[in-house]
Amino acid sequence: MSMPNRPDSLILRVTGHFLLPLLIMFSLFLLLRGHNEPGGGFIGGLVASAAIALHLFFTSVQSARRLIWVDPRDLIGWGLCIAIASGLFGMFSGLPFLGALWVELSVPIFGMLKVGTPLLFDIGVYLVVIGTVLNILLALAEAEDA
Amino acid sequence: MLYALLGGFGVAALAPWLHQLFGRHSGWALALWPATLFIYFSGFLAGVNDGPVLLQHNWIPSLGIQLSFMVDGLSLLFALLISGIGIFIVAFAGRYLEGHRDLGRFYAILLAFMASMLGLVLSDNLIALFVFWELTSITSYLLIGFNHEDAAARRSALQGLFVTVGGGLALMTGLIMLAMVGGSYELSSLLNQGDVIREHALYAPMLWLILLGAFTKSAQFPFHFWLPNAMAAPTPVSAYLHSATMVKAGVYLLARLNPALGGTELWLTVLGSVGAITLFIGIWLALRSTGIKKVLAYSTVMALGTLTMLIGLGTPLAVTAAMAFLLAHSLYKGALFMVAGIIDHETGSKDLRDTGGLFRAMPITAVVAGIAALSLAGVIPMFGFVAKELLFDAALKNAASWILALVIAGTIMTVAVGALIGFLPWYGAPVKTKKQPHEPAPALLAGPVVLALLGLGFGIAAPWVDRMLLGAAATAVAGVPVDYPVSLWHGFNTPLLLSIISLIAGLLLYRWRQHFHHHTRFTEVLARTGPERGYDLVMAWLIKVSAWQTGFFQSGYLRYYLLIILLTFMALVWTVLLLYWPALSFGIHLQGIQLHEYVLVFVLMAAAVAAARTDSRLGAVASLGAVGFTVALLYVMFSAPDLGITQVLVETLTVILLVLVLFRLPKFLRLTSTALRLRDVLVASAVGITMTCLLLFAADARLYESISHWHVAQSVPSGYGRNIVNVILVDFRALDTLGEIFVLALAATGVLAMIRLRAEDKRK
């Protein structure tokens, strides 16, 4: 563990534990509603990164890495792949690259849902943003520990 | 057709794997592909006299770029040569490079080259032609530098690439001009526009640019120096690219464009004189060389010069001669290069002085080399003789007398070079060689045997060859039907007399070649100050300039990068603003601004000033944070919640980042002098003023209706989203976002690398 001179704050730890899942859920909520209300992949990604940064502050780099269970560099790669893949769907339907395709799904409880390739694209953005921020944060924190 | 061409790239990609699969027989197995192509293209022979066949596929229709192909006599002649000789080259390479660890890769590049070359000669679209043209340059680069551990090979590869790609750049400009003037990118329609094109004001610049491309590719004087250096490539490559096919691409282009560009005084003068000079210099240097491949390479330069000169003359007789010469040269030069490879492979000698008396060890090879050399020298009844007779005939009837003199002198020396290759290694006293020579494997011998015998057979059956293909090829080059009788025997006439004279003189020259070398020593001085020296100077200068500009712009100090970026930005913006000064207006509309907005702006400015003036780092961070959050508030007030949220989050994360590094930063020091700080203040204020002016001008000058209305109107119906910002980000302008997240990923990688490097430095 940990940063030099880090105060071990009980309040931070307890609230952090409660806030982490809430913030992650909130980031997903922002991601999903982004198409109609303020939010989206970029904002969602920043919130999720902030949540994990919070976790980093009251635990350790190792713990934060365990929490996201993939290397943030992989997140960037996957995000880019998903964003590009979302653009290919349109091409197979005669649209230009990144042309949007939509399907209407009926999901129990939620009713009719419109799902489209822009959502997939936004998920790609979400992952790239998380990957980028955490990449830098964790590397800095590790340099701190070293 | 599309499959025949693009399939080649597929086979190339599979080649390393196929090589694994077939082991030591991979050469023969892969030779099946060119063999298939050869049979496929032979199918076009039947209809070649009925005019061109056009095939079209869409590629980028919005730009007028098609994958369209034209099969006529000229392209078919080339396609058959490329695929036909390709069969033997691939088989040859399989044995010549047997056991080489990179043989699989070699096949891949060689087959990719073959596909590019076929695409080049069959393309009807100028852009497609250019793409294939550059592909041949790149594959040639990879093949010359195949022995990449050898510095000389790398240098030669780079030289070939620079010269041909530099010419390619000129060519592209020329082709675009051609298409603009001719009104089409399709060769098939451009070739009928000859009169329009020749009359146009752009004709001369266009012609010079295209000629530059063709001359560099086909190693015309003064660009001839890269071709002999390209002999650093493995012999199959020299035989294929640098004698039979790629170097003829420039000649192909000239021949192809002759109906559109040819026939003018300029065309005749430039092509005729450059071709004749190249011819003479090429064969002169060939005779003075001793490396077997060098001799052959320089004699290829001679052949390319001859072809250029003949196309320049442009008469039906001259283009017939050009096509006959092209066919003859491909056959005998392919054979001779493979023979050179055999000598190298079997004896380990690469120099004429290290060989002799090899006839006893390898009689078949010796006979084959003799037949091919006879064709090179133009001795009856070889096809080379037919070509030479036509060459003399054309030069006598159509060319200026100084060109005729060069042609005759060149032919005499060609005979001597033929003797050099056909006699010297094989007869006389045996020379001790590195390896015990013996007859080579069938895969090595097949190519030379077939090509040499074809040279003999085509000579005897010259009228048949003419009827089948040469006539159609000449017609395609001339643009009008050409029916010049081609046969082995034209009766007793001046060309025959010249042939006999040149034969005798050439043999005498061969006999007395030591004296010739002795008396022409003075030309070695010229070689040292020749065009290759110019190339070296240009390259040295290029490196110097790049080193200087890298040192200047990439100083490694963040402040200078920032300074350069900002100054460049201002220079560009002000250039445009001043150019359009009269059309600009400047409006400051202060009505309707609320009091709380004034307050916010005041806070913003105060925080910015505080950030710039503070002496404590924490204070600077806090002030900048105040700036950021105020901006976020502004966003919210002007109903842009997405931007506001993003701004707040970015500010938060910035604080987190700063917390991580704050305690590790050195003490807050003033490192710069007052003068430098004053300069920074000036630059910063200028940028601020520039930005303000730009925005004010932009707000007042609305030439087109704002696109925001369209976004508002279309967001729900075509984007299925009520959050317009998000719809723009992920749908309307998704490509921009994709670019941005790539930048983000790159930046993350860069930051990571920097942090890691620093951590490692510390550990040491």
Interface residues (C-beta under 8 A of the other chain):
Chain A: P4 G34 H35 N36 E37 P38 G39 G40 G41 F42 I43 L46 V47 S49 A50 A53 R73 I76 G77 G79 L80 A83 I84 G87 F97 L98 A100 W102 K114 G116 P118 L119 F121 D122 G124 V125 V128 V129 G131 T132 V133 N135 I136 L137 A139 L140 A141 E142 A143 E144 A146
Chain B: P641 D642 I645 T646 L649 V650 T652 L653 I656 L657 L660 V661 F663 R664 G719 Y720 G721 R722 N723 V725 N726 V727 L729 V730 D731 A734 L735 T737 L738 I741 F742 L744 A745 A747 A748 T749 V751 L752 I755 R756 R758 A759 K762 R763
